Amino acid sequence: MKTIERYVFGAFLSSFLLAFLVLSFVLTIGLMVQIVSYILQGLPMPLVGRFALVSFPETMQWTIPLGLLVASILVFSRLSADSEIAAMRACGVNLLSIIRWPMAFAALCTCVGLFINNEIVPRGHEVRRHLAKQISVGSGLDLLEPGKVIDEFPKMKIYFDRKEGNWLYDLIVIDYSNPKFDRMVTASKALVTGEGRDILLDLHDMTVDPMDENHPGMARATRFQYRVQDALKESKYNRKEKDFRFFEMIAGIRQAKINARNPEAVAARWKASGRGGEIVHEVKMLKRYLKRHLSDMKTEFMKRWVFAFASICFVLIGVPLGIRAQRRESTVGMAIALVTALFYYMVVILMTSLSKNSAVHPEVLIWLPVAACLALAAYLIPRNL
């Protein structure tokens, strides 16, 4: 490595490490506050430790690419503003050579991102889901936040705005424990306790609809104790596409393709096992379901690759934008780069939301931000290097 290449790469690497640490702190500060609150509320330390262990590494899929983008802009805009880029050109230095090592480092980060997205993130998702299945009333309501629908219990869903200890406020419960009908319960506040596998709710200012099988209308009460039977009964966790690691995902996609081509065989297998309900009786419906499932798996798999390729894409556009920026234009270059990064992730999120719509091929369209970054780099690099 030549002296000038070592000088540029050293500045790039130190800027990346600083940006990476700052972004990691920003993205994990909410998680740290949540972990501290769990400790103060008396959750078992092994449970808190497992939660933290699987949550912290997942932030790297965001912090590594963004850290590379920030480092590219800061280092090369400083070199340009201090006329060091002009001096290199005057001395006959090929500017492509000075970005060789930052590009090599970005390629290494892309490989690291592929490992994180295909091995660590799926494992973290699966561990958190398993933890949610193992929770009790005391630890479970501490682990799951207010303002979100809690659907980890087999026979009920819970929503509440805020909590103080075991007191829940503005509570909504959907009870599925009776096979004949579903029941919705609301209360201004409720005290939650457990009795064996049952959940006991001491409800205040409550409504229930329906009251029971013989009284289909709504009932109101100032105070009422409501029991949800077997709500804490352990249920088997069914792995989802987000839990599949690299080779599992490849095998799953291959099997999903086979199923989509042979819906009749799938219907016969499901009918023999009693799975699928009415869907197995309608081949067209089953075929549409299998196509949606295949599209979902492909999009999830491609999303992991696109997230990893963000590292090399951001360096490709960050370096020429940094060189192009003058001292008064450095904020403009940073703004353009951040808008590009925002576009990159927004397209990925949009395609993920359309993952089940096989007609639009989201597994292909999810590569649009990569193609856009490469096109932008192909335009900028020849004009600035």
C-alpha positions as CSV (number, residue, x, y, z in Angstrom):
1,M,0.0,0.0,0.0
2,K,1.5,3.3,-1.0
3,T,1.8,6.2,1.5
4,I,-1.0,8.3,0.0
5,E,-3.3,5.3,-0.2
6,R,-2.5,4.4,3.4
7,Y,-3.1,8.1,4.4
8,V,-6.6,8.2,2.7
9,F,-7.6,4.7,4.0
10,G,-6.5,5.5,7.5
11,A,-8.6,8.6,7.6
12,F,-11.5,6.7,6.0
13,L,-11.3,3.8,8.6
14,S,-11.1,6.1,11.6
15,S,-14.1,8.1,10.4
16,F,-16.0,4.9,9.8
17,L,-15.3,3.6,13.3
18,L,-16.4,6.9,14.8
19,A,-19.5,7.1,12.7
20,F,-20.3,3.4,13.4
21,L,-20.0,3.9,17.2
22,V,-22.2,7.1,17.2
23,L,-24.9,5.5,15.0
24,S,-24.8,2.3,17.1
25,F,-25.3,4.3,20.3
26,V,-28.2,6.3,18.7
27,L,-29.9,3.1,17.5
28,T,-29.4,1.2,20.7
29,I,-30.2,3.9,23.3
30,G,-33.9,3.0,23.2
31,L,-33.0,-0.7,23.6
32,M,-30.7,0.2,26.6
33,V,-33.4,2.1,28.3
34,Q,-35.8,-0.8,27.8
35,I,-33.3,-3.3,29.2
36,V,-32.7,-1.1,32.3
37,S,-36.4,-0.8,32.9
38,Y,-36.7,-4.6,32.7
39,I,-34.0,-4.9,35.3
40,L,-35.6,-2.4,37.6
41,Q,-38.9,-4.2,37.3
42,G,-37.3,-7.4,38.5
43,L,-37.2,-9.5,35.4
44,P,-34.9,-12.5,35.7
45,M,-31.4,-11.6,34.5
46,P,-31.0,-14.6,32.2
47,L,-34.2,-13.5,30.4
48,V,-32.9,-9.9,30.1
49,G,-29.5,-11.1,29.0
50,R,-30.9,-13.3,26.2
51,F,-33.1,-10.4,25.0
52,A,-30.1,-8.1,24.9
53,L,-27.8,-10.6,23.3
54,V,-30.0,-11.1,20.3
55,S,-31.1,-7.5,19.9
56,F,-27.8,-5.6,19.8
57,P,-26.2,-7.3,16.8
58,E,-29.2,-6.7,14.6
59,T,-28.5,-2.9,14.6
60,M,-25.3,-3.6,12.6
61,Q,-27.3,-4.2,9.4
62,W,-28.1,-0.5,9.6
63,T,-25.0,1.0,11.2
64,I,-22.4,-0.5,9.0
65,P,-23.7,0.9,5.7
66,L,-24.7,4.3,7.1
67,G,-21.2,4.5,8.8
68,L,-19.6,3.8,5.4
69,L,-21.7,6.5,3.8
70,V,-20.9,9.1,6.4
71,A,-17.2,8.3,6.3
72,S,-17.1,8.5,2.5
73,I,-18.7,12.0,2.5
74,L,-16.7,13.4,5.4
75,V,-13.2,12.1,4.3
76,F,-13.4,12.9,0.6
77,S,-15.2,16.2,1.1
78,R,-12.4,17.3,3.5
79,L,-9.7,16.2,1.0
80,S,-11.5,18.2,-1.7
81,A,-12.1,21.3,0.5
82,D,-8.4,21.3,1.5
83,S,-7.3,21.1,-2.1
84,E,-5.6,17.7,-1.5
85,I,-7.6,16.2,-4.3
86,A,-6.4,18.9,-6.7
87,A,-2.8,18.4,-5.5
88,M,-3.1,14.6,-6.2
89,R,-4.4,15.3,-9.7
90,A,-1.6,17.8,-10.3
91,C,1.0,15.2,-9.3
92,G,-0.5,12.6,-11.7
93,V,-2.0,10.4,-9.0
94,N,-4.8,8.2,-10.3
95,L,-7.8,8.9,-8.0
96,L,-9.2,5.5,-8.7
97,S,-6.2,4.0,-6.8
98,I,-6.9,6.0,-3.6
99,I,-10.4,4.6,-3.4
100,R,-9.2,1.1,-3.9
101,W,-8.9,0.2,-0.3
102,P,-12.1,1.9,0.9
103,M,-13.9,-0.1,-1.8
104,A,-12.2,-3.3,-0.7
105,F,-13.3,-2.5,2.9
106,A,-16.8,-1.9,1.7
107,A,-16.8,-5.3,-0.1
108,L,-15.6,-6.9,3.2
109,C,-18.5,-5.1,5.0
110,T,-20.9,-6.4,2.4
111,C,-19.8,-10.0,3.2
112,V,-20.1,-9.3,6.9
113,G,-23.6,-7.9,6.2
114,L,-24.6,-11.0,4.3
115,F,-23.6,-13.1,7.3
116,I,-25.4,-10.9,9.8
117,N,-28.6,-10.8,7.7
118,N,-28.7,-14.5,7.0
119,E,-27.5,-15.9,10.3
120,I,-27.6,-13.5,13.2
121,V,-30.8,-11.6,12.4
122,P,-32.9,-14.7,11.8
123,R,-31.6,-16.3,14.9
124,G,-32.4,-13.2,16.9
125,H,-35.9,-13.1,15.6
126,E,-36.5,-16.8,16.5
127,V,-35.0,-16.4,20.0
128,R,-37.3,-13.4,20.7
129,R,-40.3,-15.3,19.5
130,H,-39.4,-18.2,21.7
131,L,-39.0,-15.9,24.7
132,A,-42.4,-14.5,24.0
133,K,-43.9,-18.0,24.0
134,Q,-42.2,-18.8,27.4
135,I,-43.3,-15.7,29.2
136,S,-45.5,-15.7,32.3
137,V,-48.0,-13.0,33.2
138,G,-45.5,-11.2,35.4
139,S,-42.6,-11.2,33.0
140,G,-44.6,-11.2,29.8
141,L,-46.4,-7.9,30.3
142,D,-43.0,-6.3,31.3
143,L,-41.4,-7.7,28.1
144,L,-44.1,-6.6,25.7
145,E,-44.7,-2.9,25.4
146,P,-47.8,-0.8,25.8
147,G,-49.4,0.5,22.6
148,K,-48.9,-2.8,20.8
149,V,-51.1,-5.7,20.3
150,I,-49.9,-8.7,22.4
151,D,-50.8,-11.8,20.5
152,E,-48.3,-14.2,22.1
153,F,-50.9,-15.9,24.3
154,P,-52.6,-18.8,22.5
155,K,-56.2,-17.9,23.2
156,M,-56.3,-14.1,23.6
157,K,-55.0,-10.8,22.3
158,I,-54.3,-7.9,24.6
159,Y,-53.9,-4.2,23.9
160,F,-53.3,-1.4,26.5
161,D,-52.1,2.2,26.4
162,R,-50.0,2.2,29.6
163,K,-49.1,0.1,32.6
164,E,-48.0,0.6,36.2
165,G,-46.8,-2.7,37.7
166,N,-49.6,-5.2,37.0
167,W,-52.2,-2.5,36.5
168,L,-53.1,-2.0,32.8
169,Y,-55.0,1.1,31.6
170,D,-57.3,1.5,28.6
171,L,-57.4,-2.2,28.2
172,I,-58.9,-4.2,25.2
173,V,-59.0,-8.0,25.3
174,I,-60.0,-10.3,22.4
175,D,-60.8,-13.7,23.9
176,Y,-60.8,-16.8,21.7
177,S,-61.0,-19.4,24.5
178,N,-64.7,-20.2,23.6
179,P,-64.8,-22.1,20.3
180,K,-68.4,-20.9,19.6
181,F,-67.7,-17.2,19.6
182,D,-65.1,-14.5,20.2
183,R,-65.5,-12.0,23.0
184,M,-64.2,-8.4,23.3
185,V,-63.7,-6.9,26.7
186,T,-62.8,-3.3,27.4
187,A,-61.9,-1.7,30.7
188,S,-60.6,1.7,31.9
189,K,-58.1,-0.2,34.1
190,A,-57.4,-3.8,35.2
191,L,-55.2,-5.7,37.6
192,V,-53.7,-8.8,36.0
193,T,-52.8,-11.9,38.0
194,G,-52.3,-15.5,37.2
195,E,-53.8,-18.7,38.6
196,G,-52.3,-21.8,37.1
197,R,-52.7,-21.6,33.4
198,D,-55.5,-19.0,33.7
199,I,-55.3,-15.2,33.4
200,L,-57.4,-13.3,35.9
201,L,-58.4,-9.7,35.1
202,D,-59.9,-7.6,37.8
203,L,-61.7,-5.1,35.5
204,H,-62.9,-1.6,36.4
205,D,-65.5,0.2,34.3
206,M,-65.7,-2.7,31.9
207,T,-67.8,-3.8,28.9
208,V,-68.0,-7.2,27.5
209,D,-69.6,-8.2,24.1
210,P,-71.1,-10.8,24.0
211,M,-71.8,-11.6,27.7
212,D,-72.1,-15.4,27.0
213,E,-73.7,-17.8,24.5
214,N,-77.2,-17.1,25.8
215,H,-76.8,-13.3,26.0
216,P,-75.4,-12.1,22.7
217,G,-75.6,-8.4,23.6
218,M,-73.1,-6.1,25.3
219,A,-73.0,-5.9,29.1
220,R,-71.4,-3.3,31.4
221,A,-70.2,-3.4,35.0
222,T,-68.4,-1.1,37.4
223,R,-66.1,-4.0,38.5
224,F,-65.9,-7.5,37.3
225,Q,-63.4,-10.4,37.5
226,Y,-62.8,-12.0,34.2
227,R,-61.0,-15.3,33.7
228,V,-59.4,-16.5,30.5
229,Q,-58.9,-20.2,30.8
230,D,-55.7,-21.9,29.6
231,A,-54.3,-18.6,28.3
232,L,-50.9,-19.4,29.5
233,K,-50.8,-22.9,28.2
234,E,-47.6,-23.5,26.3
235,S,-48.1,-23.5,22.5
236,K,-45.6,-24.7,19.9
237,Y,-43.8,-22.0,18.1
238,N,-44.1,-22.4,14.3
239,R,-41.0,-21.0,12.6
240,K,-41.6,-18.3,10.0
241,E,-39.6,-17.2,7.0
242,K,-37.8,-14.5,9.0
243,D,-36.4,-17.3,11.2
244,F,-34.8,-19.2,8.3
245,R,-31.1,-19.0,7.9
246,F,-29.2,-19.1,4.6
247,F,-29.4,-22.8,3.7
248,E,-32.8,-23.2,5.3
249,M,-34.1,-20.3,3.2
250,I,-32.7,-21.8,0.0
251,A,-34.3,-25.2,0.8
252,G,-37.5,-23.5,1.7
253,I,-37.7,-21.5,-1.6
254,R,-37.0,-24.7,-3.6
255,Q,-39.8,-26.5,-1.8
256,A,-42.1,-23.5,-2.2
257,K,-41.5,-23.6,-5.9
258,I,-42.3,-27.3,-6.1
259,N,-45.5,-26.7,-4.1
260,A,-46.6,-23.8,-6.3
261,R,-46.2,-25.9,-9.4
262,N,-48.1,-28.8,-7.9
263,P,-51.0,-27.4,-5.8
264,E,-53.0,-30.7,-6.3
265,A,-50.3,-32.7,-4.5
266,V,-50.2,-30.1,-1.7
267,A,-54.0,-30.2,-1.3
268,A,-53.8,-34.0,-1.1
269,R,-51.1,-33.9,1.6
270,W,-52.9,-31.2,3.6
271,K,-56.3,-33.0,3.3
272,A,-54.7,-36.2,4.6
273,S,-53.2,-34.4,7.6
274,G,-56.3,-32.3,8.3
275,R,-54.4,-29.1,7.7
276,G,-55.5,-26.1,5.7
277,G,-59.2,-26.0,6.4
278,E,-61.4,-25.0,3.5
279,I,-58.4,-23.8,1.4
280,V,-57.6,-27.4,0.3
281,H,-61.0,-27.8,-1.3
282,E,-60.4,-24.9,-3.7
283,V,-57.4,-25.6,-5.9
284,K,-57.4,-22.0,-7.4
285,M,-57.4,-20.6,-3.9
286,L,-54.6,-22.9,-2.8
287,K,-52.5,-22.1,-5.9
288,R,-52.9,-18.4,-5.1
289,Y,-51.9,-19.0,-1.5
290,L,-48.8,-21.0,-2.6
291,K,-47.7,-18.3,-5.0
292,R,-48.1,-15.6,-2.3
293,H,-46.0,-17.8,0.1
294,L,-43.3,-18.3,-2.5
295,S,-43.2,-14.5,-3.3
296,D,-43.0,-13.8,0.4
297,M,-40.0,-16.1,0.9
298,K,-38.2,-14.8,-2.2
299,T,-38.7,-11.2,-1.1
300,E,-37.4,-11.9,2.4
301,F,-34.3,-13.6,1.0
302,M,-33.6,-10.8,-1.5
303,K,-34.1,-8.2,1.2
304,R,-31.2,-9.6,3.1
305,W,-28.9,-9.3,0.1
306,V,-30.1,-5.8,-0.7
307,F,-29.4,-4.7,2.9
308,A,-25.9,-6.1,2.7
309,F,-25.2,-4.5,-0.7
310,A,-26.0,-1.1,0.8
311,S,-22.4,-1.0,2.1
312,I,-20.7,-1.0,-1.3
313,C,-23.5,1.1,-2.9
314,F,-23.1,3.9,-0.3
315,V,-19.3,4.1,-0.8
316,L,-19.7,4.2,-4.6
317,I,-22.0,7.2,-4.3
318,G,-20.4,8.7,-1.2
319,V,-16.9,9.1,-2.6
320,P,-17.7,11.1,-5.8
321,L,-20.3,13.2,-3.9
322,G,-17.6,14.0,-1.3
323,I,-15.0,14.9,-3.9
324,R,-17.5,17.0,-5.8
325,A,-18.4,19.1,-2.7
326,Q,-16.6,22.3,-2.0
327,R,-16.3,23.8,1.5
328,R,-19.6,25.7,1.1
329,E,-21.3,22.7,-0.5
330,S,-20.4,20.0,1.9
331,T,-23.8,20.0,3.6
332,V,-25.4,19.8,0.1
333,G,-23.4,16.6,-0.6
334,M,-24.3,15.1,2.7
335,A,-27.9,15.9,2.2
336,I,-27.9,14.3,-1.3
337,A,-26.2,11.2,0.2
338,L,-28.7,11.0,3.1
339,V,-31.7,11.4,0.7
340,T,-30.2,8.5,-1.4
341,A,-29.9,6.3,1.7
342,L,-33.5,7.2,2.6
343,F,-34.7,6.3,-0.9
344,Y,-32.7,3.1,-0.7
345,Y,-34.3,1.9,2.5
346,M,-37.8,3.2,1.7
347,V,-37.9,1.1,-1.5
348,V,-36.8,-2.0,0.4
349,I,-39.5,-1.4,3.1
350,L,-42.2,-0.8,0.3
351,M,-41.3,-4.0,-1.5
352,T,-41.3,-5.9,1.8
353,S,-44.8,-4.7,2.4
354,L,-45.8,-6.0,-1.0
355,S,-44.0,-9.3,-0.5
356,K,-47.1,-11.4,-0.9
357,N,-48.2,-9.7,-4.1
358,S,-46.6,-12.0,-6.6
359,A,-48.1,-10.1,-9.6
360,V,-45.7,-7.2,-9.1
361,H,-42.6,-9.4,-8.5
362,P,-41.4,-7.6,-5.3
363,E,-38.4,-10.0,-5.2
364,V,-37.1,-8.3,-8.4
365,L,-38.2,-4.7,-7.7
366,I,-36.5,-4.8,-4.3
367,W,-33.2,-4.5,-6.3
368,L,-34.2,-1.1,-7.7
369,P,-32.2,0.9,-5.1
370,V,-29.1,-1.1,-5.9
371,A,-29.6,-0.5,-9.6
372,A,-30.2,3.2,-8.9
373,C,-27.1,3.6,-6.8
374,L,-24.9,1.8,-9.4
375,A,-26.4,4.1,-12.2
376,L,-25.7,7.2,-10.0
377,A,-22.2,6.0,-9.3
378,A,-21.6,5.4,-13.0
379,Y,-22.6,9.0,-13.7
380,L,-20.7,10.6,-10.8
381,I,-17.4,8.7,-10.8
382,P,-16.2,9.5,-14.3
383,R,-16.9,13.2,-13.7
384,N,-15.2,13.5,-10.4
385,L,-12.3,11.0,-10.4
